Amino acid sequence: MPLAWLGRPSKQALGDLWAYQAIITETAPDVIVELGAGQGGTALYLASVCAVLGHGRVITVDRGRTHHDGYRPVTVEDRLTWLLGDLASLDIYAQMRAHAEGQRVMVIHDAEHDAVSVLRDLDLYAPLVTPGCYLIVCDTNQLGAAQAVARFLVTHPDFTPDPAREPADTWNPGGYLRRSG
């Protein structure tokens, strides 16, 4: 049976979920932007962490897979907003930017995993990350995501990998990027 949070599937390693809550607890983002909702389990988990802490909310986007088979998004104390659309769409980006404006922001990328798409998304959404917060790139254990991170870091010196954040069973090696400043 796949990993699930409150009945919604999540394609994350348990160690990475643990690392996410530790980062959220320590950095206290007002907004967590999740790029790639999948079936919604990770978004629901992140919103649950925010609810327990009494701080923060999640804005998640996907092309619509979360709405197949009659699934209806749920909220956790109004801490979860679902957007449907393409991450590369200027309309979706504008909506994400509006939610993030003036807020302390963390971004988690778990959408397409080919190098071109990941790099495009990182270039577009990285400016939303607040200094001192994290840009987490999921599935860097796959070649495409790992290549995108390597290319991204060359042109974005304000982001540095934080290996101390990586749990032993991570699926995101080298993907925990802290923004300096």
NORCORGI-V396120 format. One line per field, one symbol per residue. phi: phi as a letter, one per 40 degrees, with the letter a starting at -180 (. if undefined). burial: 1 if it has 9 or more other ideal C-beta (glycine too) atoms within 8 Angstrom, else 0. Layout:
phi->???
burial->???
This chain:
phi->.ccabfgbcbbbcdcccccdcccccccfccbbcbbhcfcgcccccccccccccgahabbbbachdcbcfgcbcbbbffbbbbbbicdcccccdcccccccdgbcbbbbbabdbcdccccdccdccdccccdgbbbbbcgccbddccccccccccbbccbbcbccccccbcbbcgccbccch
burial->0011100111111011111111111011111111111111111111111110100111111100110000101001001101101011000110111011001111111110101011111111110111001111111110011111101110010010110011100111111111100
